[in-house]
Amino acid sequence: MSVTLASALVGLSLLDSTSFGTLLIPIWLLLTPGRLRPGRIAVYLGTVAVFYFATGVLLTVGADAALEGARDAFSGVSPVLLRWCQLVAGVLVIALSYWLEARARRQGDSPGKVRRWRARAMAGDSGASGLMSLALVAAALEVATMLPYLGAVGLIANADMSWQLTGATLAGYCVVMTVPALVLTTARLAAHARIDPLLQRMNDWLTRNSAKALGWTVGGIGIGLALNAIVALATDP
């Protein structure tokens, strides 16, 4: 695996780590009144990671077949033309991100829905099965919008790695995706009084902007596509 690919995957996984299911719900779990139980966070994040990994394996199989067909279909097309098409696609994706953000702003937030999710996450009496159910529902609802992960799967499938390395790479991606939540958990265990105000500010900001997150994610992917095409055209016109 090249350094460029590894860096891209780490960046995408960290972007995935800021989603509703991988960061906001863990913050709610950390803000649950009473003594912090790290096992609850571990059960939740472990379930999310396993779900993403299993989904990634299935997607990689499909992406591998799709990429093989695309290579055959575009084998006679000029690489320069493909890069220009990539640049246009990147610009269109950026435009789509502005439309998504504007739509989210018009529709406004859904405080009632967010409050219901928050109440479910902060129910301190829920056991492991309840947390696993919460994690699976949250992750399943995000499948349609987990664009960074879809991009990562495409990169992995296109890298022509062995299945062993592909599985290890997907597993590593899912672990990195949970790192910010694990860091916050460790910080709260070590400095409860000092970290709570930060967690509350993060909760307020993420809750307020959760509806706009999809637009930002799409915009980031569009910028990546466009910049990659520009660099390729500039270095190999």
HELIX and SHEET records of a PDB file:
HELIX    1   1 VAL A    3  ASP A   16  1                                  14    
HELIX    2   2 PHE A   20  LEU A   24  3                                   5    
HELIX    3   3 ILE A   25  LEU A   30  1                                   6    
HELIX    4   4 PRO A   38  ALA A   73  1                                  36    
HELIX    5   5 PRO A   79  GLN A  107  1                                  29    
HELIX    6   6 PRO A  111  ALA A  121  1                                  11    
HELIX    7   7 ALA A  128  GLU A  142  1                                  15    
HELIX    8   8 VAL A  143  THR A  145  5                                   3    
HELIX    9   9 LEU A  147  ASN A  158  1                                  12    
HELIX   10  10 TRP A  163  ALA A  190  1                                  28    
HELIX   11  11 HIS A  192  ASN A  209  1                                  18    
HELIX   12  12 SER A  210  LYS A  212  5                                   3    
HELIX   13  13 ALA A  213  THR A  235  1                                  23    
END                                                                             
